[in-house]
């Protein structure tokens, strides 16, 4: 498969992540760090009659999709690797089971954004990160806590609606990926994970379905200097 963008450390593919991952060697990644779409399908039904009650079956669309994605991702990861996936409090119960049945060790990280978001009542000021790892997973982070406090990317500076701060992504990549390791992001978006990996001197592969964002990621990668030394 021909890359959409490539340099000495980063390769970006345009396409469906399941198809692209099927063409990659297995296993290949020391860490998969990704931010997939995780909205709950039930939100689409807000226009129903007020007598309608939500049903857990409404999550079946997301659950079926995520089961297929997890099944495709898991074989790409080294036995001593990590699988870190962003989600929120609503999608967490749907995302967790397919990972639980495939990975021996699971935890939950909290990204503390430091400020409340939009809404009413208890406004969300965090996102969750399911953190799965192999039995003998590589780790160089010492006694790190599971709450990560990083300021979000300001809306005016985002190249993708859910752009994650590179500082947060570096904090995830550094302790989970050895200096010779490779980071895989099947939902690359605007390329923040790829940039963070390259800044740390790690190799990275990104996959993005939407060419608009793939083009923006390629532009960002080509404009920022290539780093070749791991910390």
C-alpha positions in Angstrom: 0.0 0.0 0.0 1.4 3.4 -1.0 1.8 5.9 1.9 0.1 9.2 1.8 3.1 10.7 3.6 6.4 9.3 4.8 9.7 10.5 6.3 12.5 8.7 8.2 10.3 8.1 11.2 6.6 8.5 10.3 4.4 6.9 7.7 0.8 8.0 7.1 -1.8 6.0 5.2 -5.1 7.2 3.8 -7.8 4.6 4.1 -9.9 2.4 6.4 -7.8 1.3 9.4 -9.0 -2.3 9.2 -7.9 -2.6 5.6 -4.6 -0.9 6.2 -3.8 -2.8 9.3 -4.4 -6.1 7.5 -1.6 -5.2 5.1 0.9 -4.5 7.9 3.3 -7.0 9.3 2.1 -8.6 12.6 3.0 -7.8 15.2 4.5 -4.4 14.5 3.5 -1.8 17.2 5.0 -1.4 20.6 2.1 0.9 21.5 -1.2 1.7 19.9 -2.3 5.1 21.0 -5.5 6.3 19.4 -8.6 8.5 19.7 -11.5 6.8 17.8 -15.0 8.2 17.4 -16.8 7.4 20.6 -20.1 9.2 20.5 -23.0 7.1 21.7 -25.6 6.3 18.9 -28.4 7.0 21.3 -27.7 10.7 20.9 -29.0 10.4 17.4 -32.4 9.6 18.7 -32.9 12.8 20.8 -35.9 13.7 18.6 -38.0 10.8 19.6 -41.2 11.2 21.5 -40.6 12.1 25.1 -42.2 8.8 26.1 -39.3 7.0 24.6 -36.9 5.4 27.1 -33.3 4.8 26.2 -32.3 1.1 25.9 -28.8 -0.5 26.2 -29.5 -2.1 22.8 -29.0 1.4 21.3 -25.3 1.0 22.0 -25.2 -2.1 19.6 -24.0 0.0 16.6 -21.0 1.3 18.5 -20.3 -2.0 20.3 -20.3 -4.0 17.0 -18.0 -1.5 15.3 -15.6 -1.3 18.3 -15.5 -5.1 18.5 -14.3 -5.3 14.9 -11.8 -2.5 15.5 -10.3 -4.1 18.6 -10.1 -7.5 16.8 -8.1 -5.8 14.0 -5.8 -3.8 16.3 -4.8 -6.4 18.9 -2.7 -8.7 16.5 -0.7 -5.6 15.4 0.7 -5.1 18.9 3.9 -6.8 20.3 3.4 -9.2 23.2 5.1 -6.6 25.5 3.1 -3.7 24.0 0.4 -1.3 25.1 -3.0 -0.4 23.8 -4.2 3.1 24.9 -7.6 4.3 23.7 -9.4 7.5 24.5 -13.1 7.4 25.4 -15.6 9.2 27.6 -17.8 8.1 30.6 -20.6 7.1 28.3 -18.7 5.0 25.8 -16.3 3.4 28.4 -18.8 0.6 29.2 -19.0 -0.2 25.5 -15.3 0.0 24.8 -14.1 -2.0 27.8 -15.5 -5.6 27.1 -13.7 -6.2 23.7 -10.4 -5.1 25.2 -11.0 -7.1 28.4 -11.4 -10.3 26.6 -8.2 -9.8 24.6 -5.7 -8.2 27.0 -4.4 -9.6 30.3 -3.9 -6.3 32.1 -6.2 -3.3 32.0 -6.3 0.0 33.8 -8.0 3.4 33.4 -6.2 6.7 33.1 -7.9 10.1 33.5 -7.0 13.1 31.4 -7.7 16.1 33.7 -8.3 19.1 31.4 -8.2 21.5 34.3 -11.4 23.2 33.6 -15.1 22.3 33.1 -16.5 21.8 29.7 -19.9 22.7 28.2 -23.2 21.5 29.7 -25.2 21.8 32.9 -24.8 20.3 36.3 -21.6 18.3 36.7 -19.7 19.5 33.7 -17.2 17.2 32.2 -13.6 18.3 32.7 -11.9 15.0 31.8 -11.6 12.2 29.4 -10.8 8.5 30.1 -8.1 6.4 28.5 -8.4 2.6 28.7 -4.8 1.4 29.2 -4.3 -2.2 28.2 -0.9 -3.9 28.2 0.8 -7.3 27.7 1.9 -9.5 30.5 5.5 -8.3 30.3 4.8 -4.9 29.0 7.7 -2.4 28.5 7.5 0.4 31.1 9.9 3.2 31.8 7.6 5.6 33.7 8.5 4.7 37.2 5.7 5.1 39.8 3.5 7.3 37.7 0.0 8.1 38.7 -3.1 7.5 36.6 -4.3 11.1 36.5 -2.7 13.2 33.7 -3.2 16.9 33.9 -2.8 18.7 30.6 -4.4 21.8 29.1 -6.5 21.0 26.0 -5.6 22.5 22.6 -7.4 25.8 22.3 -10.3 25.6 19.7 -8.7 28.1 17.4 -5.5 26.1 17.2 -7.0 22.7 16.5 -6.6 21.1 13.1 -9.1 18.4 14.1 -12.3 18.8 16.2 -10.8 16.5 19.0 -7.2 17.4 18.7 -5.2 16.2 21.7 -2.3 18.2 23.1 1.1 16.8 22.0 2.3 17.1 25.6 -0.3 14.6 26.7 0.5 12.2 23.9 4.3 12.4 24.7 3.4 11.5 28.3 1.7 8.4 27.0 4.3 7.5 24.4 7.5 8.0 26.4 7.0 5.3 29.1 5.3 2.8 26.9 7.5 2.8 23.8 11.2 1.9 23.8 13.6 4.1 21.9 13.6 1.7 18.9 9.8 1.2 19.2 6.9 2.0 16.9 3.7 3.8 17.7 0.5 3.0 15.7 -2.5 5.4 15.5 -5.4 3.9 13.5 -7.4 7.1 13.8 -4.7 9.7 13.1 -6.9 12.7 12.6 -4.7 15.8 12.4 -1.5 13.9 13.2 -0.9 14.9 16.8 0.2 11.4 17.9 2.5 11.1 14.9 4.1 14.4 15.7 4.5 13.5 19.4 6.1 10.2 18.5 8.5 11.8 16.1 9.5 14.5 18.6 10.5 11.7 20.9 12.5 9.9 18.2 10.0 7.0 17.9 8.8 5.6 14.7 5.1 5.9 14.0 2.4 4.7 11.6 -0.8 6.6 11.3 -4.0 5.8 9.4 -6.7 8.3 8.5 -9.9 7.7 6.6 -10.8 11.4 5.9 -8.4 12.9 3.3 -9.0 16.4 4.6 -7.4 15.5 7.9 -4.8 13.3 6.3 -3.7 16.3 4.2 -3.5 18.5 7.3 -1.5 15.9 9.1 0.9 15.5 6.2 1.3 19.3 6.1 2.1 19.5 9.8 4.6 16.7 9.6 6.4 18.3 6.6 6.5 21.7 8.2 8.0 20.6 11.6 11.7 19.5 11.8 12.4 15.8 12.0 13.8 14.6 15.3 16.1 11.6 15.3 17.2 11.1 18.8 15.2 9.5 21.6 15.2 11.1 25.0 
